[in-house]
Amino acid sequence: MKRRAAREIAFRLTYEMTVTGEFNPDTRAELTASADADSREYIGSVVAGVWENRERLKAVISKYAKGYDFSRIYKTDLAALYVACYELLYTDTPRAVIVNEAVELSKSYSDTQSYSFVNGILASVIKGELDGSDN
């Protein structure tokens, strides 16, 4: 399974957690049934990382979602942002890959304008959290 497909599964599991407030092992088992061991490991680490760091990730997203109340962010956008912010802050995945795939997930699963919102927040996260030039 390609990393993009694995990331989409991580996104879908994160979306479910965002909506329900909990992790469902049955959904994970169903979505990862055809995944190879490496992909299952990646998916598991991302989902666990998002869950364990959700308060920090929420704070980071809220900080850069200027003018948007966190509770009003579309859940699909929020799931894409959680996965992307987790990867930006806690992994060595190339930034361009993370942002591109988060934008593509938003284009596929959310409103027609959501991808620019997601892209803008991730650009601000990179600038402020990773490059240290917070505005």
N, C-alpha and C positions, 0 to 999 in steps of 0.2 A: 504494500500500500504506500502510495506517495505521501510525503509529509503534508501536502496541501489537503488531501482527503482526511488524514489523521487530525489535522488542525480543525477541519470542519466538524468532525465528531466531537472534539473537545469543546468547540463553540456550542454545539447542540446540547451537550451535557451541561455546560455552563448556563445556557439559556434556561434549561429546565430548573436548575438550582436557583436561578434568579427569580423565576416565576413562583416556584413552590417553597423556596427557602430551605430545601434539603436535597441531599444526594440520594439518588435512587439506583442501587446496584443492579436492579433488573434492567433498567434502561441501558446502563453501561454494558452489561452482558449482551444485550440485543444489538447494540450499535457496534460493538467491537468483535462480534462473532467471527467475521471473515477477515479481521485484521491480523497481520503477522505479529510476532512477539515484540519486535522493535517498535511498531506502531502502537501496540497496546501499552507498552512501557511509556512512550511519549505522551499518549492520551492521559494515562493515569497520573503522570507527573504534573501535567498542566492542570488537570482538573483538581488534583489535590493541592497544588500550589495556589490556584485561585481561591479555593475554599479556605485554606489556612491563612492566606494573606488578604482576605476580602475586605477587612477594615482599612488596611493601608491603601489598597487599590481603590476603594470607595473614596477615601480622602484625596488621593491623587486625581482621580477623575473629577471629583467635585471642585477641586482647586482650579482646574483648567476649563471646566464647563461654565465659563463666565456667562451670567445672565440666564442660566438654566437651572431650575430646581432639580436636584438629583432624582427625586421621586418621579419626576415627569419625563425623564429620559426613556425613550422606547426601550423595552426589555431586550429586543434584538440588538439594538445599538449598544446597550449596556453589556450584553454578553460578549460582543466583539471587542469592546473596550477592555473588559476584564481580562480576556485572553491576551490581547495585544499588550496591555500594560504589564501583566504578569511576565510575559516573555521579554519585554523591554527591560524591566527592572531586575529580573532574576535569571535570565539565560544569556547565552552568547550568540543567539540567533541574530543574523544581520538585520539591522533596523529597517532597511528598505523592504526586506521580505515580510517582516511583521506588519508594517504599515500597509503594504500592497495587499496582503491577504486579508487584513481587517477591513479594508475598503471594499474588496471584492465580496466578502461575506455580507457587508452592509448593502451592497448593490443587489445581491441575490435574495436577501431575507428581509429587507426593511423598506422604508419609504424611499421615494426617488431622490430626495434631498439628503438622506441620512449619511451617505458616503462622505459628503463634504464636511459634515459635522464631526464624524469619526476621524477623518483625516486631520482636521484642524486641532482637535483635542490631542491626538497623538503627536502632531508636530510640536505643540506646546509642551507636552510631557518630555519629549526628547530635548527640546531647548532648555526647559526649566529644571528637570530632574537629572538628566544625564549629562548635559553640557554645562550645567551650572550657570546659565545666563538667564535666570528667571526674570520675567518682566514685572 
